[in-house]
Amino acid sequence: MTRLATILSIIASLFIIAACTQDSPARIRYEMEKIAFQAEKMTEQLSIQPELITVDDNLRLKTAHENIIAYYHRHKTDENIVADTITLRQMARIALGSQLHLARYYQTGRQVDSLIAAFRRIGNEIPALPDDIVSAQLNLAIAYKGFRQYDSTLAIYDRVLENYFPPLDYKQRVNINIMNIPLDMIKISKSLKDDRRFASFTNSALEYYGRLKSEFSSNQELNRSARIHTARVFALAEKWRDAIDQLYDIKDTTGQLDINSAILIGNIFNGPLNKLDSALEMYHSIIDRKSDSAIIGQMLLDIGKIYCSKGDYVEGRKHFADLKRKFPYSPRLMSQTQLVYAQSFQADNDWDRALLEFQWLLDNYPYTEPAFQAARFIPEYFMADGDIELADIWYKKALEFYRQAAENKQGQPTELAAYTYMADIYRYTNRIPDAFETLERIHTLAPKSLIGAKALYNAAAIAYKDLGDSVRAQNYLDRLNKEFGTTDSTIINQDEKTNINIESLQ
């Protein structure tokens, strides 16, 4: 470096240092970024072994984000910050991230008032883009739904639909979460068994999507999404033919039937309409068009299942084998395929081969739902066959299988699933105290979740049906009602989502 270049570098450094003097916007932003970086590093460290996170760990992280927000509010009105709009926006984005983290913390702890306040600060106390504001509103609606405050959920949904029409983000892309709102409103009314609202929400949804199709016909993405959602409305109303007609109208850029529409049509044929030959024809047409696509994995599985249901086990297993060759690194598909592959031998009266295939599933995919199902099914088969001795042996193996899964997957959903299966076996084998203990453990691990609520409900059912102890059953129901706000098992079983996702029509 020349002497002149060195001098210029020193001068530039002095300018940078001067720019970062104590009260400069750059210095204030830098200090805020330092605090945010520390919180981010703390989050990374805790994510390495989430099963070891303690209450104190969560409190420290909560405090870190509270400090970030407090720092923002302390400096957002500084005269030199107000004059520097770019720095002010950057600081607001950092504060917004911390506010969202606090909202998640409050939601996990079911701190309703704090959660509501956290989301309401976004866009009010902390400036945010319209997309961020609508996202906060939708997350608040979902939180209300999780707390069974459906009227508040629906009120927010109504406001969002009114204020964000058409449902496009700042880049003019379809905001799928807004698009899904009318569907979710229908699902809520359906879960509540509210026929009046169900009819009203169904009509409103058809009108909403119809308006999008007619007023924005030139926007291909929005128009296509509106048609798919219209089909889903018909599906929720069990108007399958109307759903299929709507889906057949959706074409891709080549003028062919849209692939996703074809999949949904095939699912309707394969599910509610039970037109298996039509489903096979549709699935085969999809594979012919997308032979190198990952979407054919589920198609091959469904095709194999259909052939087996028709008694053609050889053809069914051929498709299962094809799937295994093409998707060896997909545990979800492989475990599902192995389960139905084993079941095909049992249905074909070859139990010895079926047992070998079930065991292969247990050995190779032990932490999957299909493996959990297989571990329970094997002793049930022997019990139904009258072989009590082998049934007892396999029940013990199943309990040990679940115990190991729970131990190896602590703090993960797999642990809760394993204990749920264990409780079922304890009840079926009349080990009632063990069943109660396991259900209580589930509730302790997930006290304010749906699976925790279901554990209380099952404990009440065991107390009443198996022991005839109505007092103990009522105690469990009282705990359930106090914590969850309902004892209706059909609502408890409802699968809540962290955000509004498009679901299969099946």
Disulfide bonds with the S-S distance in Angstrom:
none
